């Protein structure tokens, strides 16, 4: 609104300078871009991120399979378990040596983080494996993918708006520097005669 008022105020003002008009129009253009372009950039970025993450979720669901692992023995101290969205469970998981059967029917054994408070031999728990039986995190939930896409869109819109404002401020700063440079040149030309009777005549 201030940009619109600024453009209107300088229309017929006899004291206006060219830089004043440029500055007012620059503010108006920046405002329009922030209102229209920044949300469009955010929506585009969010949509592309959502499409990419949906593809990732679909691929993970296709190539990650749930199976059961059977505890053979404990393997050491408890350790946190990292989820597919990068978060870490608050409850530490016990590290155990376990056996499991892969999606292709092959048998595997290894050290896993079991979601059991006191795992004993023979206890079973659910794990996720890839097509070759290697343990992997569970597939990313679709809700988490959607949340990441929304967050990416918001960040993109905010970044676009900040960039527009930074360019506006940089341009205004250069206009002000040019204005002061002209004032300095004018003062250097007429300053020595300031206050003298008949100066400039």
N, C-alpha and C positions, 0 to 999 in steps of 0.2 A: 504493500500500500504506500509506503514512503517513497518507493521508486516511482509509482504513478504520480503521486503528488509532486515529486521533484521534477519530472518531465513537464507536467502542466504548469508548474510555477515558473519555469524558465522559458516558457513559450514567448512572452512579450516583455520580459523584464529588460529594461535598458542597461542594467548593470551586468547582464550575463556575459560570460566568456565562452569561447568555443569549448574549452575543457569542462565547463560546468554542464553544458548540454551533453557532451560525450559521457561524463560521469553519471548523469541522470539516466540516459538511455542504457548505459552499461548495467546499472543497477536493475533496471526493468527487464532487460534481457536475461540477466542472471536469475532473477526471480521466476521468470517464465520457465527457464531451463530446470530450476530446482523443483518447480511444481509439476512439470510435464516429463522432462527427460530423465531425471533421477529415478522416479518410480518406474519408468519404462525399463531402464537399465536393471533395476532391482528385480522386476518381474521376469525379464529375459534371463538373467543369471539364475534366479531361483528355479525357473522352468527347466533350464538346461541341467542344473545340478540335480533336480528331481528326476529327470529322465535318466541321467547317468547312474544315480544311486538306485533307481528302480531296476535298471539293468544289472547292477551289481548284486542286488538282493535276489533277483531271479536266478542269476548264475550261481550264487551261493546256495540257494535252495535246491538247485539241480545237482550240484556236485558235493554237497555236504549231507551226511546221513547220520541219523541218530542210532546209537547202539548202546549196549550195556557192557561195562567193564567190571571185572571181578577182582577184588583185592587179593593179592598174594601175601604181601607184608607191607609194613610202613617203611618209608624210604628216608625220612628225615624230618626236619622242622616244618612248621606250617608256612605257607607262602600265599600271598594274595593272588587272585585269579583275574586276569584282564579280559574284559568282554570285547565283542566285535566292534562296539562303538567307541572304544578307547577308555571306557570307565573301568574302575577297579572295584571289585566287591569289597564291602566293608568287613565281612567275615573272612578270616584267613582260611584257606583250604589246606587239608593235610596232604602231604606228598606221600604217595604210595606206589609200590610196584604192582601193576595189574595186568591182567590178560583180557583181550577183547577180540571179537570177530568182526571183520570188516564187511562192507557192503557186498564185495565180490565173494565172500565166503572164506577168505584167508584169515588165519589166526595171527595175532600180534601180541607183543608184550612190551612194556615200557614203564617209565615213571610218569605218573600223572598227578594232578592236583585234584583230590577227591572232595566233593561237597559233603563230607561226613565229619561230625564232631570227634568221634573216636572210632575210626575204621578198623575193623578186625578182618582176619583172613576169611574169605568167602563172602564178604559184604559186596553188594552190587550197587553201581551208580551209573547214571546216564552220561554219555559223552557223545561228542560229534567227531566224525572222521571224514576225510576226503575220499575220492574214488579209490585210492590206493591204501586206505586204512590208516593214514597218518592222522593223529589228533589235530583238530582245528577248532577255533572258536565257533560257537553256534552262529547260524546265519543272522545277519543284521535284521532286526525287526523293521517292518515297513514304517511304523510310526517314528522310529529313530531316523530313518532315511528322510522322511517328510520333514521332521524337525530340523535336520541339517540343511535341507534345501531352503526352508523358510529363513533360517539364520543366514545362509549365504546370500539370499536375496536382499535381506535387510542390510547386511554389511555392504553389498554392492551399491545399493541406493544411497546409503550414508557416505560411502567413499566418493560416489559421483557428485553428490551435493557439496561435499568438502572440497573436491577438486574445482568445481565451478566457483565456489566462494574464494578459493585461493587465487584462481586466475583473475577474478574481479579485483581482489585486493592488490594483486601485483600490478595490474593495469592502472588502477587508481594511484598507487604509489609512484609509478612512472609519470603519470600525468602531473601529480603534485611536484615531483622533482623538476619537470620541464617548466612548470609554472614558476617555481622559485628561481630557476635559472634565468628566466626572462625578467623577473623582478630584479635580480642581481645585476643583469646587464643594463637595465633601465636606470637603476640607482647609480651604477658606475658612470653612466652618461650624464645624468642630471644632478646627481648628489652634490658635487662641488659647488653648484650654483644655487643650492637650496637656501631660500631666505634672502637672496640678494635682490635689490630693487632693479627691476628691468631685466631680470635673468631670462634668457631665451629670446629677447627682443632684438 
